[in-house]
Amino acid sequence: MYAIVEINGQQFKAEEGKRLFVNHIPTAEEGQAVEFEKVLLVDNEGTITVGTPAVEGAKVVCEVVKPLVKGDKVLVFHKKRRKGHRKLNGYRHQYTELTIKQVIA
């Protein structure tokens, strides 16, 4: 059984026991249970239910493993030729690590 769920504007495939790295949730604390009710699709042993836009009564229960995980550093380099202009910026995206405990459909 799996579900397609929308979390912070992104869609994820949710199965029990799977780990997800989602966009940072500022209110999340370690060990906290989080529920997401915007389930777009549920596949229950081959029986597919598609929501319009969400499946009623379906939700995904997750547990916060780490509230803040930093992604890999991305370097952004700007250069204008023959002008002596160079600029280097770095960026690390912030994620929240979740473990899916239950898919309720």
Secondary structure, DSSP 8 states (H G I E B T S, - for coil): -EEEEEETTEEEEE-TT-EEEEE--TT--TT-EEEE--EEEEEETTEEEE-SSS-TT-EEEEEEEEEEEEEEEEEEEEEETTTTEEEEEEEEEEEEEEEEEEEE-
